[in-house]
């Protein structure tokens, strides 16, 4: 009976060449998708090494080819095939559009930096910051990992503060001890100011920040998305240098969480900050 079932199953399969014909993909591409684990054949003959596929694999194979035309990374393609849906595709594409807008903003920034044109007018303000307690978490991350690392770290810190009966102040500080790139990790620290009594726990460090004076530029969500905040960083660093001030710590972004969650794209939601001492 088992041999009969094997013969029936074999009759339903077709070769990699036939799958290539039905999907308009190349045999080379199908072999590659097998090797990287994106689209496995239903059966590989142990003697000949020939790959065989089932008719129901035609549509997934076509889908792989189309998703790769969108430059969807192979791990993302594999995950998508496990649960394909219009909503998941739309979510991925929105993230791609946001990343493209950031690249467009970076090109604009570079064009301006390489030209002799006038720089954007930046309104720099100052304020006094007293000593305050912060709970922090530091990680070494690459630039594409920031959008996952920052909110995950913030939530981990806030969850710990809540468990200890402490009250966070509705702020999120992101300190860049060096600039991460797509190729090289750099230390990035997420800080949450709080009131109450909390001890360090595992990766979470508790320390005192300040007092000092801060120079800052009010910024919006759209300026973050388009990387216009790079102009704010440049203006702040130039201002501090021209004044002859020193920096007791690294620049940071200060997010006002209620504003960030509820503000429109062009409303104030964060500050770009450079602490300084005269």
C-alpha positions as a Markdown table, in Angstrom:
| # | Residue | x | y | z |
|---|---|---|---|---|
| 1 | Unk | 0.0 | 0.0 | 0.0 |
| 2 | Unk | 2.9 | 2.4 | 0.9 |
| 3 | Unk | 4.5 | 1.8 | -2.5 |
| 4 | Unk | 1.2 | 2.4 | -4.2 |
| 5 | Unk | 0.9 | 5.7 | -2.4 |
| 6 | Unk | 4.5 | 6.6 | -3.3 |
| 7 | Unk | 3.7 | 6.0 | -7.0 |
| 8 | Unk | 0.5 | 8.1 | -6.8 |
| 9 | Unk | 2.4 | 10.9 | -5.0 |
| 10 | Unk | 5.2 | 10.7 | -7.6 |
| 11 | Unk | 2.7 | 11.0 | -10.4 |
| 12 | Unk | 1.5 | 14.3 | -8.9 |
| 13 | Unk | 5.0 | 15.8 | -8.8 |
| 14 | Unk | 6.8 | 17.5 | -11.6 |
| 15 | Unk | 10.4 | 18.4 | -12.2 |
| 16 | Unk | 12.2 | 21.7 | -11.5 |
| 17 | Unk | 12.2 | 22.4 | -15.2 |
| 18 | Unk | 8.4 | 22.1 | -15.3 |
| 19 | Unk | 8.1 | 24.4 | -12.3 |
| 20 | Unk | 10.4 | 26.9 | -14.0 |
| 21 | Unk | 8.1 | 26.8 | -17.1 |
| 22 | Unk | 5.0 | 27.3 | -15.0 |
| 23 | Unk | 6.3 | 30.1 | -13.0 |
| 24 | Unk | 8.6 | 31.8 | -15.6 |
| 25 | Unk | 11.5 | 31.6 | -13.1 |
| 26 | Unk | 14.8 | 30.1 | -14.0 |
| 27 | Unk | 16.0 | 26.7 | -12.9 |
| 28 | Unk | 19.0 | 28.5 | -11.4 |
| 29 | Unk | 16.7 | 30.7 | -9.3 |
| 30 | Unk | 14.6 | 27.7 | -8.0 |
| 31 | Unk | 17.8 | 25.9 | -7.0 |
| 32 | Unk | 19.0 | 29.0 | -5.2 |
| 33 | Unk | 15.6 | 29.4 | -3.3 |
| 34 | Unk | 16.0 | 25.7 | -2.3 |
| 35 | Unk | 19.6 | 26.2 | -1.1 |
| 36 | Unk | 18.7 | 29.3 | 1.1 |
| 37 | Unk | 15.6 | 27.6 | 2.5 |
| 38 | Unk | 13.0 | 29.9 | 0.9 |
| 39 | Unk | 11.3 | 27.3 | -1.3 |
| 40 | Unk | 12.1 | 23.6 | -0.7 |
| 41 | Unk | 11.2 | 20.9 | -3.2 |
| 42 | Unk | 8.6 | 18.4 | -2.1 |
| 43 | Unk | 11.1 | 15.6 | -2.9 |
| 44 | Unk | 14.7 | 15.2 | -3.8 |
| 45 | Unk | 15.7 | 11.9 | -5.4 |
| 46 | Unk | 18.6 | 10.5 | -3.3 |
| 47 | Unk | 20.2 | 8.8 | -6.2 |
| 48 | Unk | 20.0 | 11.5 | -8.9 |
| 49 | Unk | 19.6 | 14.6 | -6.8 |
| 50 | Unk | 16.7 | 15.7 | -9.0 |
| 51 | Unk | 14.2 | 18.0 | -7.3 |
| 52 | Unk | 10.5 | 17.4 | -7.6 |
| 53 | Unk | 7.6 | 19.8 | -6.7 |
| 54 | Unk | 3.9 | 19.6 | -6.2 |
| 55 | Unk | 1.3 | 21.6 | -8.2 |
| 56 | Unk | 0.4 | 23.6 | -5.0 |
| 57 | Unk | 4.0 | 25.0 | -5.0 |
| 58 | Unk | 3.5 | 26.9 | -8.2 |
| 59 | Unk | 1.8 | 29.9 | -6.6 |
| 60 | Unk | 4.3 | 30.2 | -3.7 |
| 61 | Unk | 7.1 | 30.0 | -6.3 |
| 62 | Unk | 5.6 | 32.8 | -8.3 |
| 63 | Unk | 5.1 | 34.8 | -5.2 |
| 64 | Unk | 8.8 | 34.4 | -4.2 |
| 65 | Unk | 9.8 | 35.8 | -7.6 |
| 66 | Unk | 7.5 | 38.8 | -7.3 |
| 67 | Unk | 8.6 | 39.6 | -3.8 |
| 68 | Unk | 12.2 | 39.4 | -4.8 |
| 69 | Unk | 11.4 | 41.9 | -7.6 |
| 70 | Unk | 10.4 | 44.3 | -4.7 |
| 71 | Unk | 13.8 | 43.7 | -3.1 |
| 72 | Unk | 12.2 | 42.0 | -0.1 |
| 73 | Unk | 15.0 | 40.3 | 1.8 |
| 74 | Unk | 15.1 | 36.5 | 1.7 |
| 75 | Unk | 14.4 | 36.1 | 5.5 |
| 76 | Unk | 11.4 | 38.4 | 5.1 |
| 77 | Unk | 10.2 | 36.4 | 2.0 |
| 78 | Unk | 10.4 | 33.2 | 4.1 |
| 79 | Unk | 8.4 | 34.7 | 6.9 |
| 80 | Unk | 5.8 | 36.1 | 4.5 |
| 81 | Unk | 5.3 | 32.7 | 2.8 |
| 82 | Unk | 4.5 | 31.2 | 6.2 |
| 83 | Unk | 1.6 | 33.7 | 6.6 |
| 84 | Unk | 0.9 | 35.5 | 3.4 |
| 85 | Unk | -1.7 | 38.3 | 3.6 |
| 86 | Unk | -2.5 | 41.7 | 2.1 |
| 87 | Unk | -2.1 | 43.3 | 5.5 |
| 88 | Unk | 1.4 | 41.9 | 6.0 |
| 89 | Unk | 2.5 | 43.0 | 2.6 |
| 90 | Unk | 1.1 | 46.5 | 3.2 |
| 91 | Unk | 2.9 | 46.7 | 6.5 |
| 92 | Unk | 6.2 | 45.8 | 5.0 |
| 93 | Unk | 5.7 | 48.2 | 2.1 |
| 94 | Unk | 4.9 | 51.1 | 4.4 |
| 95 | Unk | 8.2 | 50.4 | 6.3 |
| 96 | Unk | 10.0 | 50.4 | 2.9 |
| 97 | Unk | 8.5 | 53.7 | 1.9 |
| 98 | Unk | 9.5 | 55.2 | 5.3 |
| 99 | Unk | 13.0 | 54.0 | 4.8 |
| 100 | Unk | 13.1 | 55.4 | 1.3 |
| 101 | Unk | 11.9 | 58.8 | 2.6 |
| 102 | Unk | 14.8 | 58.7 | 5.1 |
| 103 | Unk | 17.2 | 58.0 | 2.3 |
| 104 | Unk | 15.7 | 60.9 | 0.2 |
| 105 | Unk | 16.2 | 63.2 | 3.2 |
| 106 | Unk | 19.8 | 62.1 | 3.6 |
| 107 | Unk | 20.4 | 62.9 | -0.1 |
| 108 | Unk | 19.0 | 66.3 | 0.4 |
| 109 | Unk | 21.2 | 66.8 | 3.5 |
| 110 | Unk | 24.3 | 65.7 | 1.6 |
| 111 | Unk | 23.4 | 67.9 | -1.4 |
| 112 | Unk | 23.2 | 70.9 | 0.9 |
| 113 | Unk | 26.4 | 69.9 | 2.7 |
| 114 | Unk | 28.3 | 69.6 | -0.6 |
| 115 | Unk | 27.0 | 72.9 | -1.9 |
| 116 | Unk | 27.7 | 76.5 | -0.9 |
| 117 | Unk | 24.0 | 77.3 | -0.5 |
| 118 | Unk | 22.5 | 78.7 | 2.6 |
| 119 | Unk | 21.8 | 76.4 | 5.5 |
| 120 | Unk | 18.3 | 76.1 | 7.0 |
| 121 | Unk | 17.6 | 78.7 | 9.7 |
| 122 | Unk | 17.6 | 76.8 | 13.1 |
| 123 | Unk | 16.1 | 78.3 | 16.2 |
| 124 | Unk | 18.4 | 77.3 | 19.1 |
| 125 | Unk | 17.2 | 77.7 | 22.7 |
| 126 | Unk | 18.7 | 77.0 | 26.0 |
| 127 | Unk | 17.4 | 75.7 | 29.4 |
| 128 | Unk | 18.7 | 74.7 | 32.8 |
| 129 | Unk | 18.4 | 71.0 | 33.7 |
| 130 | Unk | 18.7 | 70.0 | 37.4 |
| 131 | Unk | 20.0 | 66.7 | 38.6 |
| 132 | Unk | 17.6 | 63.8 | 37.8 |
| 133 | Unk | 17.5 | 60.1 | 38.2 |
| 134 | Unk | 17.5 | 58.0 | 35.0 |
| 135 | Unk | 17.1 | 54.3 | 34.4 |
| 136 | Unk | 19.1 | 53.3 | 31.3 |
| 137 | Unk | 19.8 | 50.4 | 28.9 |
| 138 | Unk | 22.7 | 50.4 | 26.5 |
| 139 | Unk | 23.1 | 48.2 | 23.4 |
| 140 | Unk | 25.5 | 48.0 | 20.5 |
| 141 | Unk | 23.3 | 48.2 | 17.4 |
| 142 | Unk | 23.4 | 48.9 | 13.7 |
| 143 | Unk | 21.5 | 51.7 | 12.1 |
| 144 | Unk | 18.7 | 49.5 | 10.7 |
| 145 | Unk | 18.1 | 48.0 | 14.2 |
| 146 | Unk | 17.4 | 51.4 | 15.9 |
| 147 | Unk | 13.6 | 51.3 | 15.2 |
| 148 | Unk | 13.3 | 48.0 | 17.0 |
| 149 | Unk | 16.0 | 48.6 | 19.7 |
| 150 | Unk | 14.8 | 52.0 | 21.0 |
| 151 | Unk | 11.1 | 51.2 | 21.7 |
| 152 | Unk | 11.9 | 47.7 | 23.0 |
| 153 | Unk | 14.5 | 49.1 | 25.4 |
| 154 | Unk | 12.2 | 51.9 | 26.5 |
| 155 | Unk | 9.3 | 49.5 | 27.3 |
| 156 | Unk | 11.7 | 47.2 | 29.2 |
| 157 | Unk | 12.8 | 50.1 | 31.4 |
| 158 | Unk | 9.3 | 51.4 | 32.0 |
| 159 | Unk | 8.0 | 47.9 | 32.8 |
| 160 | Unk | 10.8 | 47.6 | 35.4 |
| 161 | Unk | 10.1 | 51.0 | 36.9 |
| 162 | Unk | 6.4 | 50.2 | 37.2 |
| 163 | Unk | 7.3 | 46.9 | 39.0 |
| 164 | Unk | 9.3 | 48.9 | 41.5 |
| 165 | Unk | 6.6 | 51.4 | 42.2 |
| 166 | Unk | 8.6 | 54.2 | 40.5 |
| 167 | Unk | 7.0 | 56.9 | 38.3 |
| 168 | Unk | 8.5 | 57.7 | 34.9 |
| 169 | Unk | 8.4 | 61.4 | 33.8 |
| 170 | Unk | 6.9 | 60.8 | 30.4 |
| 171 | Unk | 10.3 | 61.4 | 28.6 |
| 172 | Unk | 12.5 | 59.1 | 26.6 |
| 173 | Unk | 16.2 | 60.1 | 26.0 |
| 174 | Unk | 18.2 | 58.5 | 23.3 |
| 175 | Unk | 21.9 | 59.0 | 23.6 |
| 176 | Unk | 24.2 | 58.2 | 20.7 |
| 177 | Unk | 27.7 | 57.5 | 22.1 |
| 178 | Unk | 28.8 | 57.0 | 18.5 |
| 179 | Unk | 26.9 | 57.0 | 15.2 |
| 180 | Unk | 25.7 | 53.5 | 14.2 |
| 181 | Unk | 25.8 | 52.6 | 10.5 |
| 182 | Unk | 24.3 | 49.8 | 8.4 |
| 183 | Unk | 27.7 | 48.0 | 8.6 |
| 184 | Unk | 29.1 | 48.8 | 12.1 |
| 185 | Unk | 27.5 | 48.6 | 15.5 |
| 186 | Unk | 27.7 | 51.5 | 17.9 |
| 187 | Unk | 26.6 | 52.1 | 21.5 |
| 188 | Unk | 23.2 | 53.6 | 21.9 |
| 189 | Unk | 21.7 | 54.3 | 25.3 |
| 190 | Unk | 18.0 | 54.7 | 26.1 |
| 191 | Unk | 17.2 | 56.6 | 29.3 |
| 192 | Unk | 14.0 | 57.1 | 31.2 |
| 193 | Unk | 13.9 | 59.8 | 33.9 |
| 194 | Unk | 11.9 | 58.8 | 36.9 |
| 195 | Unk | 11.0 | 59.6 | 40.5 |
| 196 | Unk | 11.1 | 57.1 | 43.3 |
| 197 | Unk | 13.6 | 54.6 | 44.6 |
| 198 | Unk | 14.9 | 52.0 | 42.2 |
| 199 | Unk | 18.0 | 49.7 | 42.3 |
| 200 | Unk | 19.8 | 48.5 | 39.1 |
| 201 | Unk | 18.7 | 45.2 | 37.7 |
| 202 | Unk | 20.5 | 43.2 | 35.1 |
| 203 | Unk | 21.1 | 45.3 | 32.0 |
| 204 | Unk | 19.2 | 48.3 | 33.5 |
| 205 | Unk | 21.5 | 50.9 | 35.1 |
| 206 | Unk | 20.4 | 53.6 | 37.4 |
| 207 | Unk | 22.4 | 56.9 | 37.6 |
| 208 | Unk | 22.1 | 60.6 | 38.1 |
| 209 | Unk | 22.2 | 63.0 | 35.1 |
| 210 | Unk | 23.0 | 66.7 | 35.4 |
| 211 | Unk | 22.9 | 69.4 | 36.5 |
| 212 | Unk | 23.9 | 71.3 | 33.3 |
| 213 | Unk | 22.6 | 73.7 | 30.7 |
| 214 | Unk | 21.2 | 72.4 | 27.4 |
| 215 | Unk | 21.1 | 73.9 | 24.0 |
| 216 | Unk | 18.1 | 72.4 | 22.1 |
| 217 | Unk | 16.1 | 72.6 | 18.9 |
| 218 | Unk | 12.4 | 71.8 | 18.9 |
| 219 | Unk | 11.7 | 69.2 | 16.2 |
| 220 | Unk | 8.7 | 67.3 | 14.7 |
| 221 | Unk | 7.9 | 63.7 | 13.6 |
| 222 | Unk | 8.3 | 64.7 | 9.9 |
| 223 | Unk | 11.7 | 66.1 | 10.6 |
| 224 | Unk | 12.8 | 62.8 | 12.1 |
| 225 | Unk | 11.3 | 60.8 | 9.2 |
| 226 | Unk | 13.1 | 63.0 | 6.6 |
| 227 | Unk | 16.3 | 63.3 | 8.6 |
| 228 | Unk | 16.0 | 67.1 | 8.7 |
| 229 | Unk | 17.1 | 66.7 | 12.4 |
| 230 | Unk | 20.7 | 66.3 | 11.0 |
| 231 | Unk | 20.6 | 70.1 | 10.3 |
| 232 | Unk | 19.7 | 70.6 | 14.0 |
| 233 | Unk | 22.6 | 68.5 | 15.2 |
| 234 | Unk | 25.0 | 70.4 | 12.9 |
| 235 | Unk | 23.6 | 73.8 | 14.1 |
| 236 | Unk | 23.9 | 72.9 | 17.8 |
| 237 | Unk | 27.4 | 71.5 | 17.5 |
| 238 | Unk | 28.5 | 74.6 | 15.6 |
| 239 | Unk | 26.8 | 76.9 | 18.2 |
| 240 | Unk | 28.6 | 75.2 | 21.1 |
| 241 | Unk | 32.0 | 75.3 | 19.3 |
| 242 | Unk | 31.6 | 79.0 | 18.4 |
| 243 | Unk | 30.7 | 79.9 | 22.0 |
| 244 | Unk | 33.7 | 78.0 | 23.3 |
| 245 | Unk | 31.6 | 75.8 | 25.5 |
| 246 | Unk | 32.4 | 72.2 | 26.5 |
| 247 | Unk | 30.1 | 69.2 | 26.4 |
| 248 | Unk | 29.9 | 67.2 | 29.7 |
| 249 | Unk | 28.1 | 64.3 | 27.9 |
| 250 | Unk | 26.9 | 63.3 | 24.5 |
| 251 | Unk | 24.1 | 64.8 | 22.3 |
| 252 | Unk | 20.7 | 63.2 | 22.6 |
| 253 | Unk | 17.2 | 63.2 | 21.4 |
| 254 | Unk | 14.5 | 63.9 | 24.0 |
| 255 | Unk | 11.1 | 62.5 | 23.1 |
| 256 | Unk | 7.9 | 63.7 | 24.8 |
| 257 | Unk | 6.0 | 60.5 | 24.8 |
| 258 | Unk | 2.4 | 61.9 | 25.0 |
| 259 | Unk | 3.3 | 64.4 | 22.2 |
| 260 | Unk | 5.0 | 61.7 | 20.1 |
| 261 | Unk | 1.9 | 59.5 | 20.3 |
| 262 | Unk | -0.6 | 62.2 | 19.6 |
| 263 | Unk | 1.1 | 65.0 | 17.7 |
| 264 | Unk | 0.6 | 65.5 | 14.0 |
| 265 | Unk | 3.6 | 65.2 | 11.6 |
| 266 | Unk | 4.5 | 68.9 | 11.9 |
| 267 | Unk | 3.8 | 69.4 | 15.6 |
| 268 | Unk | 6.5 | 69.6 | 18.3 |
| 269 | Unk | 7.2 | 66.1 | 19.6 |
| 270 | Unk | 10.9 | 66.0 | 20.5 |
| 271 | Unk | 14.0 | 68.1 | 21.0 |
| 272 | Unk | 17.5 | 67.6 | 19.7 |
| 273 | Unk | 19.7 | 68.4 | 22.6 |
| 274 | Unk | 23.4 | 69.2 | 23.3 |
| 275 | Unk | 24.3 | 69.6 | 27.0 |
| 276 | Unk | 27.1 | 72.2 | 27.7 |
| 277 | Unk | 29.0 | 74.0 | 30.3 |
| 278 | Unk | 30.4 | 77.5 | 30.0 |
